[in-house]
Amino acid sequence: MLQTLELIIIGLAIVATGGGLIHPKTQDYLQKHPLVRRSATLMGIIAGLYFVAGLFVDVKSSALWLYQRITVGRYLNRDYSLAECDKHLGIDCVRYGGSYGEAGALSAIRSCPNLTLLSSSQPSLNWTSLWITNIYSFAPGGGGPGGGLLNEVLKVGGRGDWYFTLIKFDLPARYEPMSFAGVLLFAQDGEHETIPLFVDRIIEPWKWDLTQHIWWKDRPGGFPIVTEALPAPQKTHWYVVEVTRLVNQWSAGAIGNFGFQIRPASNYGSFVEFANNLATDKTKIPHLLLCPKN
């Protein structure tokens, strides 16, 4: 509903306008200018309807709600768009606020007119992602040295130790230079607080036989590609990691495509667990997000 002051001001404006319109000189002018008369009448009707509606409903919120649903895909309210993305990941929900991440990446997504969303389940991407840790081995019997697993989750964080996630994929067969490229990951719920993230370019082939144990000591080398940590993901929501420069360099053959690595900003007890492409719930597996330049 409208505030009392707003109602008083609008009411006085309607009274003053009505008084002006019935003045003889105003009547003579309006008779000579029918377009002005019709415009004044229409404005009076709109003001009257706004005044009456304001007595019963929140006109501004109602108008915004109506606009959001008439304008297809324009989820202007962040909570609404997040809810939409959590129900079904699609281009519109991502473009209009349905994911978290670095501000520049989110802005690039919103401004892209022809986003493409590719699921990691597509065989052509040859998607591989896993996590590793530096102390506990996770081999049968436990103990050390450090190792990791290729399973349903991707872990990043640590409690005195380190957990890194590695991701690699092939580019689509019909590829063109991108103005934006990113990977969408779903941050699952968990007992720990999430943590800011760093991203590294992997600079050599993966040495593991993925049918055997994945040892920390055999991890490939990496080189940082962000100078400031990315914001911490929000649990139970989608998170975007931008890899535009990497993807364009891979496609141009400037560097080898060995994937990238996500590591935590610290290891003081915080963790992020993303859903992996092997997750049972296929609605939450990683996705590749592309925006061609042309």
Buried (B, 14 or more C-beta within 10 A) or exposed (E): EBEEEBBEEBBEEBEEBEEEBEEEEBEEEBEEEEEEBEEBEEEBEEBBEBBEBBEEEEBEEEEEBEEBEEEEEBBEBEEBBBBBBBEEBBBBBBBBBBBBBBEEBBEBBEEBEEBBBBBBEBEEBEBBBBBBBBBBBBBEEEEEEBBBBBEBBBBBBBEEEBBBBBBBBBBBEEBEEBBBBBBBBBBBEBEEEBBBBBBBBBEEEBEBEEEEBBBBEEBBEBEEBEEEBBBBBBBEBBBBBBBBBBBBBBBEEEBEBBBBBBBBBEBEEBBBBBBBBBBEEEEBBBBBBBBBEE
